[in-house]
Amino acid sequence: MTLDEKIYQYVRKLPYSFQEELFDFVQYLLTKAEQQEKQDWAFLSLSSAMREMEDEPELYSMSDIKVAFA
């Protein structure tokens, strides 16, 4: 028996109000997974954009600063 079949068998045994609560929880988990996926893609995108930047020469130094704020 597959996992989805096992889940279905257990859910059928729950009272209807608990089935509704479980449905709400499943929707919450899906939303959470989508947000995590977006965060993962954003991090990957930033990581890709920044890749090998630490090997680039610095264009400016402290001596290039015209005004210092204290």
PQR file with spaces between the fields and no chain letter, atoms N, CA, C, O and H, PARSE charges and radii, in Angstrom:
ATOM       1  N    MET     1       0.856   -1.183    0.000 -0.4000 1.5000
ATOM       2  CA   MET     1       0.000    0.000    0.000 -0.0000 2.0000
ATOM       3  C    MET     1       0.897    1.240    0.000  0.5500 1.7000
ATOM       4  O    MET     1       1.852    1.327    0.772 -0.5500 1.4000
ATOM       5  N    THR     2       0.585    2.174   -0.856 -0.4000 1.5000
ATOM       6  CA   THR     2       1.396    3.389   -0.960 -0.0000 2.0000
ATOM       7  C    THR     2       1.058    4.347    0.180  0.5500 1.7000
ATOM       8  O    THR     2       0.048    4.187    0.865 -0.5500 1.4000
ATOM       9  H    THR     2      -0.190    2.104   -1.484  0.4000 1.0000
ATOM      10  N    LEU     3       1.907    5.330    0.369 -0.4000 1.5000
ATOM      11  CA   LEU     3       1.707    6.292    1.439 -0.0000 2.0000
ATOM      12  C    LEU     3       0.393    7.048    1.277  0.5500 1.7000
ATOM      13  O    LEU     3      -0.339    7.228    2.250 -0.5500 1.4000
ATOM      14  H    LEU     3       2.728    5.460   -0.187  0.4000 1.0000
ATOM      15  N    ASP     4       0.085    7.490    0.064 -0.4000 1.5000
ATOM      16  CA   ASP     4      -1.166    8.230   -0.132 -0.0000 2.0000
ATOM      17  C    ASP     4      -2.389    7.354    0.149  0.5500 1.7000
ATOM      18  O    ASP     4      -3.408    7.852    0.630 -0.5500 1.4000
ATOM      19  H    ASP     4       0.679    7.344   -0.727  0.4000 1.0000
ATOM      20  N    GLU     5      -2.297    6.075   -0.142 -0.4000 1.5000
ATOM      21  CA   GLU     5      -3.401    5.161    0.181 -0.0000 2.0000
ATOM      22  C    GLU     5      -3.551    4.992    1.693  0.5500 1.7000
ATOM      23  O    GLU     5      -4.666    4.946    2.212 -0.5500 1.4000
ATOM      24  H    GLU     5      -1.470    5.671   -0.532  0.4000 1.0000
ATOM      25  N    LYS     6      -2.420    4.900    2.392 -0.4000 1.5000
ATOM      26  CA   LYS     6      -2.456    4.787    3.853 -0.0000 2.0000
ATOM      27  C    LYS     6      -3.070    6.038    4.476  0.5500 1.7000
ATOM      28  O    LYS     6      -3.907    5.951    5.375 -0.5500 1.4000
ATOM      29  H    LYS     6      -1.514    4.937    1.970  0.4000 1.0000
ATOM      30  N    ILE     7      -2.646    7.192    3.989 -0.4000 1.5000
ATOM      31  CA   ILE     7      -3.188    8.458    4.500 -0.0000 2.0000
ATOM      32  C    ILE     7      -4.689    8.511    4.258  0.5500 1.7000
ATOM      33  O    ILE     7      -5.458    8.882    5.146 -0.5500 1.4000
ATOM      34  H    ILE     7      -1.966    7.262    3.259  0.4000 1.0000
ATOM      35  N    TYR     8      -5.091    8.146    3.075 -0.4000 1.5000
ATOM      36  CA   TYR     8      -6.520    8.165    2.733 -0.0000 2.0000
ATOM      37  C    TYR     8      -7.317    7.260    3.671  0.5500 1.7000
ATOM      38  O    TYR     8      -8.401    7.637    4.117 -0.5500 1.4000
ATOM      39  H    TYR     8      -4.467    7.846    2.355  0.4000 1.0000
ATOM      40  N    GLN     9      -6.800    6.086    3.971 -0.4000 1.5000
ATOM      41  CA   GLN     9      -7.502    5.159    4.865 -0.0000 2.0000
ATOM      42  C    GLN     9      -7.663    5.759    6.260  0.5500 1.7000
ATOM      43  O    GLN     9      -8.722    5.628    6.874 -0.5500 1.4000
ATOM      44  H    GLN     9      -5.920    5.779    3.609  0.4000 1.0000
ATOM      45  N    TYR    10      -6.629    6.409    6.757 -0.4000 1.5000
ATOM      46  CA   TYR    10      -6.711    7.036    8.081 -0.0000 2.0000
ATOM      47  C    TYR    10      -7.663    8.230    8.076  0.5500 1.7000
ATOM      48  O    TYR    10      -8.447    8.412    9.007 -0.5500 1.4000
ATOM      49  H    TYR    10      -5.769    6.515    6.259  0.4000 1.0000
ATOM      50  N    VAL    11      -7.589    9.024    7.040 -0.4000 1.5000
ATOM      51  CA   VAL    11      -8.441   10.219    6.961 -0.0000 2.0000
ATOM      52  C    VAL    11      -9.912    9.822    6.934  0.5500 1.7000
ATOM      53  O    VAL    11     -10.743   10.487    7.554 -0.5500 1.4000
ATOM      54  H    VAL    11      -6.951    8.876    6.284  0.4000 1.0000
ATOM      55  N    ARG    12     -10.233    8.778    6.244 -0.4000 1.5000
ATOM      56  CA   ARG    12     -11.630    8.327    6.169 -0.0000 2.0000
ATOM      57  C    ARG    12     -12.175    7.962    7.550  0.5500 1.7000
ATOM      58  O    ARG    12     -13.382    8.050    7.775 -0.5500 1.4000
ATOM      59  H    ARG    12      -9.558    8.238    5.741  0.4000 1.0000
ATOM      60  N    LYS    13     -11.312    7.558    8.470 -0.4000 1.5000
ATOM      61  CA   LYS    13     -11.739    7.169    9.811 -0.0000 2.0000
ATOM      62  C    LYS    13     -11.989    8.374   10.724  0.5500 1.7000
ATOM      63  O    LYS    13     -12.628    8.247   11.768 -0.5500 1.4000
ATOM      64  H    LYS    13     -10.332    7.486    8.288  0.4000 1.0000
ATOM      65  N    LEU    14     -11.484    9.537   10.324 -0.4000 1.5000
ATOM      66  CA   LEU    14     -11.639   10.742   11.145 -0.0000 2.0000
ATOM      67  C    LEU    14     -13.051   11.302   11.036  0.5500 1.7000
ATOM      68  O    LEU    14     -13.706   11.160   10.004 -0.5500 1.4000
ATOM      69  H    LEU    14     -10.965    9.641    9.475  0.4000 1.0000
ATOM      70  N    PRO    15     -13.517   11.947   12.118 -0.5600 1.5000
ATOM      71  CA   PRO    15     -14.788   12.689   12.009  0.2800 2.0000
ATOM      72  C    PRO    15     -14.634   13.820   10.985  0.5500 1.7000
ATOM      73  O    PRO    15     -13.528   14.296   10.727 -0.5500 1.4000
ATOM      74  N    TYR    16     -15.751   14.233   10.418 -0.4000 1.5000
ATOM      75  CA   TYR    16     -15.725   15.242    9.352 -0.0000 2.0000
ATOM      76  C    TYR    16     -15.029   16.529    9.798  0.5500 1.7000
ATOM      77  O    TYR    16     -14.275   17.119    9.025 -0.5500 1.4000
ATOM      78  H    TYR    16     -16.649   13.846   10.628  0.4000 1.0000
ATOM      79  N    SER    17     -15.270   16.968   11.029 -0.4000 1.5000
ATOM      80  CA   SER    17     -14.646   18.220   11.500 -0.0000 2.0000
ATOM      81  C    SER    17     -13.126   18.092   11.527  0.5500 1.7000
ATOM      82  O    SER    17     -12.421   19.061   11.245 -0.5500 1.4000
ATOM      83  H    SER    17     -15.883   16.489   11.657  0.4000 1.0000
ATOM      84  N    PHE    18     -12.613   16.908   11.863 -0.4000 1.5000
ATOM      85  CA   PHE    18     -11.169   16.704   11.845 -0.0000 2.0000
ATOM      86  C    PHE    18     -10.639   16.621   10.418  0.5500 1.7000
ATOM      87  O    PHE    18      -9.511   17.032   10.143 -0.5500 1.4000
ATOM      88  H    PHE    18     -13.185   16.121   12.092  0.4000 1.0000
ATOM      89  N    GLN    19     -11.444   16.098    9.528 -0.4000 1.5000
ATOM      90  CA   GLN    19     -11.048   16.069    8.118 -0.0000 2.0000
ATOM      91  C    GLN    19     -10.894   17.493    7.586  0.5500 1.7000
ATOM      92  O    GLN    19      -9.967   17.787    6.831 -0.5500 1.4000
ATOM      93  H    GLN    19     -12.360   15.765    9.751  0.4000 1.0000
ATOM      94  N    GLU    20     -11.811   18.372    7.987 -0.4000 1.5000
ATOM      95  CA   GLU    20     -11.705   19.784    7.580 -0.0000 2.0000
ATOM      96  C    GLU    20     -10.445   20.414    8.153  0.5500 1.7000
ATOM      97  O    GLU    20      -9.744   21.162    7.471 -0.5500 1.4000
ATOM      98  H    GLU    20     -12.564   18.134    8.601  0.4000 1.0000
ATOM      99  N    GLU    21     -10.167   20.102    9.415 -0.4000 1.5000
ATOM     100  CA   GLU    21      -8.967   20.640   10.065 -0.0000 2.0000
ATOM     101  C    GLU    21      -7.711   20.116    9.376  0.5500 1.7000
ATOM     102  O    GLU    21      -6.748   20.856    9.173 -0.5500 1.4000
ATOM     103  H    GLU    21     -10.736   19.495    9.969  0.4000 1.0000
ATOM     104  N    LEU    22      -7.731   18.856    9.025 -0.4000 1.5000
ATOM     105  CA   LEU    22      -6.599   18.264    8.319 -0.0000 2.0000
ATOM     106  C    LEU    22      -6.412   18.918    6.950  0.5500 1.7000
ATOM     107  O    LEU    22      -5.285   19.174    6.528 -0.5500 1.4000
ATOM     108  H    LEU    22      -8.513   18.255    9.190  0.4000 1.0000
ATOM     109  N    PHE    23      -7.508   19.182    6.271 -0.4000 1.5000
ATOM     110  CA   PHE    23      -7.442   19.858    4.973 -0.0000 2.0000
ATOM     111  C    PHE    23      -6.805   21.237    5.117  0.5500 1.7000
ATOM     112  O    PHE    23      -5.972   21.626    4.298 -0.5500 1.4000
ATOM     113  H    PHE    23      -8.423   18.974    6.615  0.4000 1.0000
ATOM     114  N    ASP    24      -7.197   21.982    6.163 -0.4000 1.5000
ATOM     115  CA   ASP    24      -6.595   23.293    6.417 -0.0000 2.0000
ATOM     116  C    ASP    24      -5.091   23.162    6.653  0.5500 1.7000
ATOM     117  O    ASP    24      -4.301   23.973    6.171 -0.5500 1.4000
ATOM     118  H    ASP    24      -7.873   21.666    6.828  0.4000 1.0000
ATOM     119  N    PHE    25      -4.715   22.134    7.397 -0.4000 1.5000
ATOM     120  CA   PHE    25      -3.295   21.916    7.689 -0.0000 2.0000
ATOM     121  C    PHE    25      -2.520   21.573    6.421  0.5500 1.7000
ATOM     122  O    PHE    25      -1.399   22.043    6.228 -0.5500 1.4000
ATOM     123  H    PHE    25      -5.357   21.475    7.789  0.4000 1.0000
ATOM     124  N    VAL    26      -3.113   20.763    5.568 -0.4000 1.5000
ATOM     125  CA   VAL    26      -2.465   20.417    4.299 -0.0000 2.0000
ATOM     126  C    VAL    26      -2.272   21.665    3.441  0.5500 1.7000
ATOM     127  O    VAL    26      -1.225   21.837    2.817 -0.5500 1.4000
ATOM     128  H    VAL    26      -4.024   20.382    5.726  0.4000 1.0000
ATOM     129  N    GLN    27      -3.280   22.532    3.409 -0.4000 1.5000
ATOM     130  CA   GLN    27      -3.138   23.788    2.661 -0.0000 2.0000
ATOM     131  C    GLN    27      -2.013   24.631    3.248  0.5500 1.7000
ATOM     132  O    GLN    27      -1.233   25.230    2.508 -0.5500 1.4000
ATOM     133  H    GLN    27      -4.131   22.393    3.916  0.4000 1.0000
ATOM     134  N    TYR    28      -1.924   24.680    4.583 -0.4000 1.5000
ATOM     135  CA   TYR    28      -0.841   25.417    5.244 -0.0000 2.0000
ATOM     136  C    TYR    28       0.522   24.844    4.826  0.5500 1.7000
ATOM     137  O    TYR    28       1.440   25.594    4.492 -0.5500 1.4000
ATOM     138  H    TYR    28      -2.558   24.193    5.184  0.4000 1.0000
ATOM     139  N    LEU    29       0.642   23.516    4.847 -0.4000 1.5000
ATOM     140  CA   LEU    29       1.912   22.894    4.471 -0.0000 2.0000
ATOM     141  C    LEU    29       2.283   23.183    3.022  0.5500 1.7000
ATOM     142  O    LEU    29       3.454   23.402    2.711 -0.5500 1.4000
ATOM     143  H    LEU    29      -0.104   22.907    5.118  0.4000 1.0000
ATOM     144  N    LEU    30       1.297   23.186    2.140 -0.4000 1.5000
ATOM     145  CA   LEU    30       1.569   23.510    0.733 -0.0000 2.0000
ATOM     146  C    LEU    30       2.059   24.942    0.580  0.5500 1.7000
ATOM     147  O    LEU    30       2.995   25.208   -0.175 -0.5500 1.4000
ATOM     148  H    LEU    30       0.346   23.008    2.393  0.4000 1.0000
ATOM     149  N    THR    31       1.430   25.857    1.294 -0.4000 1.5000
ATOM     150  CA   THR    31       1.860   27.260    1.258 -0.0000 2.0000
ATOM     151  C    THR    31       3.277   27.396    1.792  0.5500 1.7000
ATOM     152  O    THR    31       4.098   28.114    1.221 -0.5500 1.4000
ATOM     153  H    THR    31       0.670   25.641    1.907  0.4000 1.0000
ATOM     154  N    LYS    32       3.559   26.707    2.885 -0.4000 1.5000
ATOM     155  CA   LYS    32       4.899   26.737    3.481 -0.0000 2.0000
ATOM     156  C    LYS    32       5.936   26.175    2.508  0.5500 1.7000
ATOM     157  O    LYS    32       7.027   26.730    2.378 -0.5500 1.4000
ATOM     158  H    LYS    32       2.893   26.123    3.349  0.4000 1.0000
ATOM     159  N    ALA    33       5.604   25.087    1.829 -0.4000 1.5000
ATOM     160  CA   ALA    33       6.522   24.488    0.861 -0.0000 2.0000
ATOM     161  C    ALA    33       6.770   25.432   -0.310  0.5500 1.7000
ATOM     162  O    ALA    33       7.899   25.548   -0.786 -0.5500 1.4000
ATOM     163  H    ALA    33       4.717   24.637    1.934  0.4000 1.0000
ATOM     164  N    GLU    34       5.722   26.106   -0.774 -0.4000 1.5000
ATOM     165  CA   GLU    34       5.881   27.060   -1.879 -0.0000 2.0000
ATOM     166  C    GLU    34       6.780   28.223   -1.463  0.5500 1.7000
ATOM     167  O    GLU    34       7.632   28.657   -2.239 -0.5500 1.4000
ATOM     168  H    GLU    34       4.805   26.012   -0.387  0.4000 1.0000
ATOM     169  N    GLN    35       6.596   28.725   -0.248 -0.4000 1.5000
ATOM     170  CA   GLN    35       7.429   29.825    0.231 -0.0000 2.0000
ATOM     171  C    GLN    35       8.883   29.386    0.354  0.5500 1.7000
ATOM     172  O    GLN    35       9.796   30.135    0.007 -0.5500 1.4000
ATOM     173  H    GLN    35       5.904   28.373    0.382  0.4000 1.0000
ATOM     174  N    GLN    36       9.093   28.164    0.851 -0.4000 1.5000
ATOM     175  CA   GLN    36      10.457   27.649    0.980 -0.0000 2.0000
ATOM     176  C    GLN    36      11.109   27.507   -0.385  0.5500 1.7000
ATOM     177  O    GLN    36      12.290   27.810   -0.552 -0.5500 1.4000
ATOM     178  H    GLN    36       8.351   27.555    1.133  0.4000 1.0000
ATOM     179  N    GLU    37      10.335   27.044   -1.361 -0.4000 1.5000
ATOM     180  CA   GLU    37      10.869   26.897   -2.712 -0.0000 2.0000
ATOM     181  C    GLU    37      11.252   28.266   -3.284  0.5500 1.7000
ATOM     182  O    GLU    37      12.291   28.398   -3.931 -0.5500 1.4000
ATOM     183  H    GLU    37       9.375   26.798   -1.226  0.4000 1.0000
ATOM     184  N    LYS    38      10.418   29.281   -3.049 -0.4000 1.5000
ATOM     185  CA   LYS    38      10.745   30.633   -3.523 -0.0000 2.0000
ATOM     186  C    LYS    38      12.020   31.142   -2.863  0.5500 1.7000
ATOM     187  O    LYS    38      12.865   31.752   -3.519 -0.5500 1.4000
ATOM     188  H    LYS    38       9.574   29.173   -2.524  0.4000 1.0000
ATOM     189  N    GLN    39      12.157   30.889   -1.553 -0.4000 1.5000
ATOM     190  CA   GLN    39      13.368   31.314   -0.846 -0.0000 2.0000
ATOM     191  C    GLN    39      14.594   30.589   -1.389  0.5500 1.7000
ATOM     192  O    GLN    39      15.653   31.190   -1.571 -0.5500 1.4000
ATOM     193  H    GLN    39      11.470   30.394   -1.020  0.4000 1.0000
ATOM     194  N    ASP    40      14.439   29.292   -1.645 -0.4000 1.5000
ATOM     195  CA   ASP    40      15.562   28.520   -2.183 -0.0000 2.0000
ATOM     196  C    ASP    40      15.995   29.059   -3.542  0.5500 1.7000
ATOM     197  O    ASP    40      17.191   29.182   -3.808 -0.5500 1.4000
ATOM     198  H    ASP    40      13.579   28.804   -1.496  0.4000 1.0000
ATOM     199  N    TRP    41      15.025   29.382   -4.407 -0.4000 1.5000
ATOM     200  CA   TRP    41      15.351   29.923   -5.724 -0.0000 2.0000
ATOM     201  C    TRP    41      15.993   31.302   -5.607  0.5500 1.7000
ATOM     202  O    TRP    41      16.929   31.618   -6.342 -0.5500 1.4000
ATOM     203  H    TRP    41      14.054   29.281   -4.191  0.4000 1.0000
ATOM     204  N    ALA    42      15.492   32.118   -4.690 -0.4000 1.5000
ATOM     205  CA   ALA    42      16.070   33.453   -4.501 -0.0000 2.0000
ATOM     206  C    ALA    42      17.515   33.346   -4.036  0.5500 1.7000
ATOM     207  O    ALA    42      18.386   34.074   -4.513 -0.5500 1.4000
ATOM     208  H    ALA    42      14.732   31.861   -4.094  0.4000 1.0000
ATOM     209  N    PHE    43      17.764   32.428   -3.095 -0.4000 1.5000
ATOM     210  CA   PHE    43      19.131   32.236   -2.607 -0.0000 2.0000
ATOM     211  C    PHE    43      20.027   31.717   -3.716  0.5500 1.7000
ATOM     212  O    PHE    43      21.160   32.173   -3.873 -0.5500 1.4000
ATOM     213  H    PHE    43      17.056   31.837   -2.707  0.4000 1.0000
ATOM     214  N    LEU    44      19.518   30.759   -4.489 -0.4000 1.5000
ATOM     215  CA   LEU    44      20.303   30.215   -5.600 -0.0000 2.0000
ATOM     216  C    LEU    44      20.611   31.299   -6.619  0.5500 1.7000
ATOM     217  O    LEU    44      21.726   31.373   -7.136 -0.5500 1.4000
ATOM     218  H    LEU    44      18.598   30.388   -4.362  0.4000 1.0000
ATOM     219  N    SER    45      19.629   32.138   -6.906 -0.4000 1.5000
ATOM     220  CA   SER    45      19.825   33.217   -7.859 -0.0000 2.0000
ATOM     221  C    SER    45      20.890   34.188   -7.364  0.5500 1.7000
ATOM     222  O    SER    45      21.771   34.592   -8.123 -0.5500 1.4000
ATOM     223  H    SER    45      18.724   32.078   -6.486  0.4000 1.0000
ATOM     224  N    LEU    46      20.807   34.560   -6.094 -0.4000 1.5000
ATOM     225  CA   LEU    46      21.795   35.474   -5.515 -0.0000 2.0000
ATOM     226  C    LEU    46      23.171   34.823   -5.496  0.5500 1.7000
ATOM     227  O    LEU    46      24.174   35.462   -5.812 -0.5500 1.4000
ATOM     228  H    LEU    46      20.091   34.232   -5.478  0.4000 1.0000
ATOM     229  N    SER    47      23.210   33.550   -5.122 -0.4000 1.5000
ATOM     230  CA   SER    47      24.486   32.837   -5.098 -0.0000 2.0000
ATOM     231  C    SER    47      25.113   32.787   -6.485  0.5500 1.7000
ATOM     232  O    SER    47      26.321   32.968   -6.640 -0.5500 1.4000
ATOM     233  H    SER    47      22.395   33.031   -4.865  0.4000 1.0000
ATOM     234  N    SER    48      24.284   32.540   -7.484 -0.4000 1.5000
ATOM     235  CA   SER    48      24.790   32.485   -8.854 -0.0000 2.0000
ATOM     236  C    SER    48      25.299   33.850   -9.306  0.5500 1.7000
ATOM     237  O    SER    48      26.328   33.943   -9.976 -0.5500 1.4000
ATOM     238  H    SER    48      23.303   32.393   -7.358  0.4000 1.0000
ATOM     239  N    ALA    49      24.580   34.903   -8.940 -0.4000 1.5000
ATOM     240  CA   ALA    49      24.979   36.251   -9.342 -0.0000 2.0000
ATOM     241  C    ALA    49      26.284   36.666   -8.657  0.5500 1.7000
ATOM     242  O    ALA    49      27.090   37.393   -9.238 -0.5500 1.4000
ATOM     243  H    ALA    49      23.744   34.827   -8.396  0.4000 1.0000
ATOM     244  N    MET    50      26.485   36.206   -7.435 -0.4000 1.5000
ATOM     245  CA   MET    50      27.659   36.620   -6.664 -0.0000 2.0000
ATOM     246  C    MET    50      28.858   35.686   -6.869  0.5500 1.7000
ATOM     247  O    MET    50      29.954   35.958   -6.378 -0.5500 1.4000
ATOM     248  H    MET    50      25.830   35.616   -6.964  0.4000 1.0000
ATOM     249  N    ARG    51      28.644   34.593   -7.591 -0.4000 1.5000
ATOM     250  CA   ARG    51      29.693   33.599   -7.768 -0.0000 2.0000
ATOM     251  C    ARG    51      30.961   34.231   -8.330  0.5500 1.7000
ATOM     252  O    ARG    51      30.911   35.000   -9.290 -0.5500 1.4000
ATOM     253  H    ARG    51      27.754   34.372   -7.990  0.4000 1.0000
ATOM     254  N    GLU    52      32.072   33.905   -7.735 -0.4000 1.5000
ATOM     255  CA   GLU    52      33.408   34.315   -8.155 -0.0000 2.0000
ATOM     256  C    GLU    52      33.658   35.813   -8.017  0.5500 1.7000
ATOM     257  O    GLU    52      34.672   36.310   -8.506 -0.5500 1.4000
ATOM     258  H    GLU    52      32.112   33.280   -6.955  0.4000 1.0000
ATOM     259  N    MET    53      32.759   36.540   -7.364 -0.4000 1.5000
ATOM     260  CA   MET    53      33.000   37.966   -7.164 -0.0000 2.0000
ATOM     261  C    MET    53      34.154   38.207   -6.188  0.5500 1.7000
ATOM     262  O    MET    53      34.838   39.228   -6.267 -0.5500 1.4000
ATOM     263  H    MET    53      31.935   36.136   -6.967  0.4000 1.0000
ATOM     264  N    GLU    54      34.365   37.259   -5.266 -0.4000 1.5000
ATOM     265  CA   GLU    54      35.448   37.444   -4.312 -0.0000 2.0000
ATOM     266  C    GLU    54      36.816   37.395   -5.000  0.5500 1.7000
ATOM     267  O    GLU    54      37.811   37.843   -4.430 -0.5500 1.4000
ATOM     268  H    GLU    54      33.809   36.430   -5.202  0.4000 1.0000
ATOM     269  N    ASP    55      36.870   36.857   -6.212 -0.4000 1.5000
ATOM     270  CA   ASP    55      38.120   36.801   -6.962 -0.0000 2.0000
ATOM     271  C    ASP    55      38.378   38.061   -7.791  0.5500 1.7000
ATOM     272  O    ASP    55      39.469   38.241   -8.333 -0.5500 1.4000
ATOM     273  H    ASP    55      36.062   36.493   -6.675  0.4000 1.0000
ATOM     274  N    GLU    56      37.377   38.925   -7.885 -0.4000 1.5000
ATOM     275  CA   GLU    56      37.540   40.148   -8.669 -0.0000 2.0000
ATOM     276  C    GLU    56      38.361   41.165   -7.881  0.5500 1.7000
ATOM     277  O    GLU    56      38.275   41.219   -6.654 -0.5500 1.4000
ATOM     278  H    GLU    56      36.491   38.779   -7.444  0.4000 1.0000
ATOM     279  N    PRO    57      39.156   41.972   -8.584 -0.5600 1.5000
ATOM     280  CA   PRO    57      39.944   42.993   -7.879  0.2800 2.0000
ATOM     281  C    PRO    57      39.034   44.088   -7.326  0.5500 1.7000
ATOM     282  O    PRO    57      38.006   44.416   -7.918 -0.5500 1.4000
ATOM     283  N    GLU    58      39.427   44.643   -6.187 -0.4000 1.5000
ATOM     284  CA   GLU    58      38.653   45.742   -5.612 -0.0000 2.0000
ATOM     285  C    GLU    58      38.866   46.991   -6.445  0.5500 1.7000
ATOM     286  O    GLU    58      39.996   47.330   -6.796 -0.5500 1.4000
ATOM     287  H    GLU    58      40.263   44.376   -5.706  0.4000 1.0000
ATOM     288  N    LEU    59      37.779   47.673   -6.759 -0.4000 1.5000
ATOM     289  CA   LEU    59      37.861   48.856   -7.610 -0.0000 2.0000
ATOM     290  C    LEU    59      38.175   50.116   -6.818  0.5500 1.7000
ATOM     291  O    LEU    59      38.740   51.068   -7.358 -0.5500 1.4000
ATOM     292  H    LEU    59      36.860   47.398   -6.474  0.4000 1.0000
ATOM     293  N    TYR    60      37.815   50.126   -5.552 -0.4000 1.5000
ATOM     294  CA   TYR    60      38.012   51.315   -4.722 -0.0000 2.0000
ATOM     295  C    TYR    60      38.675   50.923   -3.411  0.5500 1.7000
ATOM     296  O    TYR    60      38.550   49.793   -2.939 -0.5500 1.4000
ATOM     297  H    TYR    60      37.356   49.354   -5.113  0.4000 1.0000
ATOM     298  N    SER    61      39.385   51.892   -2.836 -0.4000 1.5000
ATOM     299  CA   SER    61      40.014   51.665   -1.534 -0.0000 2.0000
ATOM     300  C    SER    61      39.576   52.780   -0.585  0.5500 1.7000
ATOM     301  O    SER    61      38.848   53.689   -0.985 -0.5500 1.4000
ATOM     302  H    SER    61      39.486   52.810   -3.220  0.4000 1.0000
ATOM     303  N    MET    62      40.006   52.712    0.635 -0.4000 1.5000
ATOM     304  CA   MET    62      39.661   53.734    1.624 -0.0000 2.0000
ATOM     305  C    MET    62      40.202   55.107    1.209  0.5500 1.7000
ATOM     306  O    MET    62      39.614   56.128    1.566 -0.5500 1.4000
ATOM     307  H    MET    62      40.597   51.974    0.959  0.4000 1.0000
ATOM     308  N    SER    63      41.294   55.148    0.473 -0.4000 1.5000
ATOM     309  CA   SER    63      41.862   56.430    0.050 -0.0000 2.0000
ATOM     310  C    SER    63      40.999   57.120   -1.011  0.5500 1.7000
ATOM     311  O    SER    63      41.180   58.311   -1.263 -0.5500 1.4000
ATOM     312  H    SER    63      41.771   54.318    0.183  0.4000 1.0000
ATOM     313  N    ASP    64      40.075   56.402   -1.629 -0.4000 1.5000
ATOM     314  CA   ASP    64      39.182   56.981   -2.630 -0.0000 2.0000
ATOM     315  C    ASP    64      38.017   57.745   -2.000  0.5500 1.7000
ATOM     316  O    ASP    64      37.308   58.474   -2.693 -0.5500 1.4000
ATOM     317  H    ASP    64      39.928   55.435   -1.423  0.4000 1.0000
ATOM     318  N    ILE    65      37.820   57.584   -0.719 -0.4000 1.5000
ATOM     319  CA   ILE    65      36.709   58.244   -0.036 -0.0000 2.0000
ATOM     320  C    ILE    65      37.015   59.727    0.095  0.5500 1.7000
ATOM     321  O    ILE    65      38.072   60.102    0.601 -0.5500 1.4000
ATOM     322  H    ILE    65      38.396   56.991   -0.156  0.4000 1.0000
ATOM     323  N    LYS    66      36.094   60.576   -0.358 -0.4000 1.5000
ATOM     324  CA   LYS    66      36.291   62.030   -0.331 -0.0000 2.0000
ATOM     325  C    LYS    66      35.806   62.629    0.999  0.5500 1.7000
ATOM     326  O    LYS    66      36.415   63.565    1.519 -0.5500 1.4000
ATOM     327  H    LYS    66      35.235   60.272   -0.770  0.4000 1.0000
ATOM     328  N    VAL    67      34.720   62.090    1.539 -0.4000 1.5000
ATOM     329  CA   VAL    67      34.146   62.635    2.764 -0.0000 2.0000
ATOM     330  C    VAL    67      33.992   61.490    3.754  0.5500 1.7000
ATOM     331  O    VAL    67      33.477   60.428    3.408 -0.5500 1.4000
ATOM     332  H    VAL    67      34.226   61.330    1.117  0.4000 1.0000
ATOM     333  N    ALA    68      34.434   61.705    4.970 -0.4000 1.5000
ATOM     334  CA   ALA    68      34.277   60.702    6.016 -0.0000 2.0000
ATOM     335  C    ALA    68      33.250   61.198    7.016  0.5500 1.7000
ATOM     336  O    ALA    68      33.289   62.360    7.420 -0.5500 1.4000
ATOM     337  H    ALA    68      34.852   62.569    5.251  0.4000 1.0000
ATOM     338  N    PHE    69      32.353   60.349    7.412 -0.4000 1.5000
ATOM     339  CA   PHE    69      31.330   60.691    8.398 -0.0000 2.0000
ATOM     340  C    PHE    69      31.704   60.066    9.723  0.5500 1.7000
ATOM     341  O    PHE    69      32.045   58.886    9.800 -0.5500 1.4000
ATOM     342  H    PHE    69      32.321   59.405    7.084  0.4000 1.0000
ATOM     343  N    ALA    70      31.636   60.863   10.748 -0.4000 1.5000
ATOM     344  CA   ALA    70      32.015   60.354   12.079 -0.0000 2.0000
ATOM     345  C    ALA    70      30.806   60.033   12.902  0.5500 1.7000
ATOM     346  O    ALA    70      30.936   59.595   14.045 -0.5500 1.4000
ATOM     347  H    ALA    70      31.359   61.822   10.686  0.4000 1.0000
